[in-house]
Amino acid sequence: MASQCSATVTIRQADGWHARPATEFAQLVGESHFEVTIGRPGQSATRGDSVLSLLTLGARFGEELVITVTGSAEQGADPEKLLEKLTQLF
């Protein structure tokens, strides 16, 4: 059974969304078995496993982004735990 959870985060880095946090984000997503998207509220979202896609967001300090994790819990994997780890990067 597929589940979905999401959270809204605010960019707190003065430099905005840049290579280091985007790479950490993509690595966490890539290690999971979940589909993750991220984007501005009310706009189309981009893949969370691609550093290039994440950087094209061009998110700046103070902007809000919505992270959505979708998938079925397999072998003890929990989409809410992944979402919590991802939100901590902001």
C-alpha positions, 0 to 999 in steps of 0.5 A: 500500500502506497503512502504519501507525506509532505512538509513545508520547509523554509530555506534558512541558508543565507546563500539559499539552496546551493550545491552542498545541501542539494547534494546531501538531499539527493543522496538521502533520496537516492538511498531510499526506496521512495519517490521524493519531489520538491518545489514551491507551493502551488507550482510543479515540483522537481525530482528529489534525487537529482542534484541538477534538478534541485539546483534549478529550483534557484531557491533563495533565503526565506523561500518556502518549498514543499517536500513530498515523499511517496511510496510503500513502506518496505523492509521497515522503511518509513516515509515519515522518517525520510521526510524528517531527515530531509527537513532537517537539511533546511 
